[in-house]
Amino acid sequence: MTKPKFASITKVALAFASVLFLLTFTLTTARMAPLVEGFEAGGKTAYAAGDVTLGTGSWFMDDALTGNLSTDRKTGSYSARVRNTGLVHMNFNKTGAGTVTIQHAVFSTDGSSTWQLWSSTNSGSTWTQVGSTVTTSSTTLQTATFTVNNGNAIRFEIRKISGGANRINLDNIQIGDFSSPTPTPTPTPTPSPTPTPSPTPPPSEHLTMGNPSNAVTNVLVPDNYLIEKPQYSMSYNRDRGESNWVSWHLSVSWLGSAPRQNDFRADTTLPTGWYQVQATDYSGSGFDRGHMCPSADRTITVTDNSATFLMTNMVPQLPANNQGVWANFENYCRSLVNAGNELYIISGGVGTQSVIANGHVTVPTQTWKVVIVLANGSNDVSRVTTSTRTIAIVVPNSGTINSDWHAYRVSVDQVEGMTGFDFFSSVPASIQSVIEARVDNQ
């Protein structure tokens, strides 16, 4: 029996509508996600005004280009380089913005310059300055943070306003999502008591002192993907096959007698489609599977110790680094805990020495660790003062290094400059500026 023609047409129309709906939903969802632009697409080699297609979309650059010289300050292969009174802006809108962070440094050995962030909610017809003017004077990337909290369609522009021919580099522009405040419900008169709402879950104890890179659990940000486990928190970098940083709280409540499990294994909780680094991927490379959160820092239960052997917690370290100075500093940190202190520790690798595992894992040129030391107590952030001890080390990932960690002490500010991260951001800025500038001498 021949089916009526309209039935076939209806099926086609329904199929088309379904595809259109899915496409619209996908595009809308993508635009509402956090946006990160690292200029890695390159493509603009001259200062003349013009558009360039980058990873997030079309951008306009005037008196600016995408630079990849050794004197361009950058975390990858490229960053934006701006001179005179140049500018860089989006040619597209993002749906809402919460916090905006931008890494910046002077190009080569140029002098200082100032710049501003501007926003537009009418597709670039008019612009409004966001926050304060920023001074760029460092030769290492610093992070500027702006609070926007605007739920409208919005785009941003960066304007260099002083410094003349001095050039600045801009990198890793991250625009976080807008989260509208939850309205307070109007109570309805009732003779029965109003139930007390459940409290908002507290943030992870391991991020008490802050989230150094504003990492988010969103697959659209694969180079700054937040993973929170009971034992530690981390920013994972899919393309490097390792963490950007791992953060954990160390106190006597984490130390016990659970034996070392040695059950190195892939982290199967990574998003679908991401490569899972295997326990055997370091084999034959000459590098140790170097713990960021140490096994010996999690001995209260077998489960906690086992969690430290996930490969997302590993960075390739040469034995002289991992088994020498690194292990010695780990032991020292635990001795501080046994002496009545609690620590907040953040650790990671920086730079690119080589790759292993068929290109799936990057070998860092250096490993680093920053520590804040507090006497045992509660309300830890409020107890941090300008006298609080901080320790920071940066260790070459080399086979010929000193085993004494004291030889590698630097300031927290120096590690921030190398990594672009903002450590201890929960602490008031006036206190941070003091404790992060000191080099430990104890």
Secondary structure, DSSP 8 states (H G I E B T S, - for coil): ----HHHHHHHHHHHHHHHHHHHHHHHHHHHHS-EEE--TT----SSSSEEEEETTEEEEEEEEEEE-STTS--SSS-EEEEEEEEEEEESS-EEEEEEEEEEEEESTT---EEEEEEEESSTTSS-EEEEEEEEE--SS-EEEEEEEEEEEEEEEEEEEEESTT--EEEEEEEE---------------SS------------GGGTT--TT--BS-TT-TTSEEEE-SS-EEEEETTTTEEEEEEEEE-GGG-S--------B--TTS-TTS----TTTTTTTT-EEEESS-GGG--SSHHHHHHTTBGGGEEEE-HIIIIIIIHHHHHHHHHHHHTTEEEEEEEEEES--EEETTTTEEE-SEEEEEEEEEES-SSTGGG--TT-EEEEEEEE--SS--S-GGGGEEBHHHHHHHH---TTTTS-HHHHHHHTT-B---
